[in-house]
Amino acid sequence: MEPLNKIKVGIIGAGDIANKGHIPQFKSNESCEIVSICSAHKQNAIASAQKHGIPAVDDDYLTLLKRPDIDAVTICTPTYTHADIIENAVSQNKHMLCEKPVTMDYHEAKKIMKTVENTRKKFMVMFNNRYRDENIWIKKRIEEGAVGEIKLIDIQWLRSKREMNKEWLFKQAKAGGGVLRDLGIHLIDLVLWLIKERKNFNVNGFSLKFNPYENSDVEDLVSAMIVIDDKLIINLKTGWTLKLNTPAKVSLNVYGDKGEISNSDYSGEQSDPYKKLIDDFVITIIENRDIDHKIYLDAMLLVDSIYESCETGKSIRGKFTGV
């Protein structure tokens, strides 16, 4: 049986991430109904509405947010727009799912989170890698004691190409950074999700800008060493436009005092992480579950600290949120 009161959803943004990731999964959830879509490029919103059977197209996100028939919105727009959209969504009392990264930098994120915490509505960030089956399996095995106390995490995400249809992604003023802000923050969120606790960090980062395209002013490759509480080392690598033998290379290896585990060890099912995350967002609204917002802030803090280390050539020490 379908629920009597469906969650009415509005889509903000009509690019690839909305059409391929968000819209199909909200449509597949029987507890939801998409009622409207908007985009800065209205023709894109009209095309998406026609493609997916969305009944209404609003002129802009402010108009969409003022609709009384919308309970929740999903924000599928460039990073530099997130803060204003979130502020206005809070003022209109909407639940929010937002593409990563939440904002341009840690300080902006901290300000936004204070605004979000003052509302009873739910706010979640699209860190879909937590919902990949192999990563859920690794977390479960770690919690079962398979590796003991974690000493080292080696994690990487490398791509042979960058997304050429997103020009804003390669402008510092619109994306807040390059591959680290785009792909690396997924890796950092994943690591923080895997470990039990965190208080202090020490970061050393190195970056390279290949600049093969005239429209790019951001980094293309980053390597960082992060030490958590002087007892856990994280080796992180992320890059795009690399000459790889495959479109992408992703790996996660965890080493502890009792053993090791890798995402390559997993041999189970492979379900859609976007669907799992969006289903979780919907259940969180229905069951009024709490969401850990501190992990979002800590991920942003680490990214900014890596950038600072890359720029200054110095080791950056700090404390996590709430410490």
C-alpha positions, -999 to +999 in steps of 0.1 A: +000+000+000+012+035-008+014+060+021-016+083+025+005+114+029+034+114+005+064+137+009+061+164-017+096+171-033+109+200-053+140+197-075+164+226-076+187+223-106+183+203-138+218+192-148+232+157-150+233+150-113+196+158-110+185+138-141+207+108-135+210+106-097+183+125-078+151+125-099+149+088-108+155+078-072+129+101-057+105+089-083+112+053-074+104+059-037+067+052-030+067+076-001+076+106-024+060+126-051+080+152-072+058+182-077+080+208-093+115+215-107+134+248-114+167+257-129+187+289-136+183+277-172+146+273-174+147+254-207+167+226-189+140+225-162+113+222-189+132+194-206+137+175-173+100+179-164+090+165-198+114+136-195+105+126-160+068+135-159+072+163-133+039+183-133+053+218-127+082+241-136+089+271-115+107+302-127+133+302-099+142+285-067+127+312-045+093+307-062+096+269-057+106+272-021+075+294-014+051+267-026+030+253+003+027+219-014+065+212-011+078+195+020+114+188+009+139+200-017+169+185-032+197+209-042+215+199-074+232+232-083+268+244-084+286+248-050+287+286-049+248+287-049+243+263-020+245+287+009+219+311-004+195+283-013+199+266+021+193+299+039+161+304+020+150+268+023+153+271+061+133+303+060+105+284+041+106+255+066+117+228+041+136+195+045+168+196+025+191+172+006+221+190-008+248+179-032+283+179-019+303+199-009+278+217+013+294+251+007+325+268-006+346+265+026+345+255+062+336+289+076+306+292+053+295+257+062+298+264+099+275+295+095+250+275+074+250+246+099+240+270+127+211+281+106+201+245+099+204+235+135+178+261+144+151+243+124+133+211+131+136+201+094+161+175+082+193+184+063+215+158+046+244+160+022+248+137-008+278+116+003+266+086-016+299+067-012+289+058+024+260+039+008+281+017-015+277-019-006+315-026-003+319+004+021+289-007+042+305-041+044+339-027+054+324-006+082+305-036+095+337-057+095+356-030+113+329-027+140+330-065+144+367-062+152+381-077+120+412-054+120+414-044+156+425-008+163+429+010+130+464+023+124+464+032+087+438+040+060+450+042+024+423+057+001+423+070-034+400+081-062+417+089-095+400+097-128+413+098-164+390+126-173+372+155-157+335+164-163+339+188-193+302+198-193+306+215-159+327+246-165+320+260-131+337+230-115+370+243-127+368+278-115+380+286-079+354+313-075+325+290-082+337+256-069+359+266-040+387+244-053+394+215-078+396+178-075+400+178-037+368+198-032+350+176-058+362+140-053+385+143-022+358+154+001+340+121-006+370+102+005+374+123+037+337+119+046+341+081+041+371+079+064+355+100+091+324+078+089+346+047+093+364+057+125+348+058+159+361+091+173+383+120+165+396+150+184+427+164+168+444+163+133+476+171+116+477+176+079+504+177+052+492+182+016+507+185-018+489+195-050+497+200-087+478+220-114+483+205-149+462+233-163+457+216-197+425+236-203+424+274-205+392+277-185+407+259-154+424+276-124+421+248-098+443+218-088+442+185-107+460+162-083+463+161-045+482+139-021+477+143+016+487+127+048+463+131+077+471+120+113+442+117+136+448+119+174+485+110+168+476+074+164+459+069+130+475+078+096+454+084+065+471+084+031+448+102+006+452+106-032+428+121-056+432+134-092+416+138-126+429+141-162+455+114-154+467+089-180+451+057-166+445+023-180+409+025-169+384+055-166+388+055-128+407+039-099+391+037-065+405+019-036+401+017+002+425-003+024+423-004+061+451-017+083+448-024+121+468-041+148+449-074+142+445-075+104+437-057+072+407-052+049+401-038+015+371-029-006+384-053-032+377-081-008+340-076-011+321-099-035+284-093-026+256-074-043+261-040-059+230-018-054+225+018-063+241+041-036+220+071-047+188+051-041+200+040-007+209+075+004+176+091-009+156+063+007+175+070+039+167+107+036+130+099+032+129+075+061+148+101+082+120+126+076+092+101+082+107+087+114+122+120+126+157+106+129+187+126+140+215+134+115+251+138+124+260+173+110+294+174+127+309+150+102+300+174+074+318+202+091+348+181+100+351+170+064+351+206+052+376+215+079+400+188+067+397+198+031+404+235+039+434+224+061+448+203+032+444+234+009+462+255+034+491+230+037+493+228-001+495+266-004+519+273+025+541+241+024+535+238+062+519+212+084+485+222+097+473+212+131+437+216+144+408+204+164+376+189+151+342+203+156+329+203+192+364+197+207 
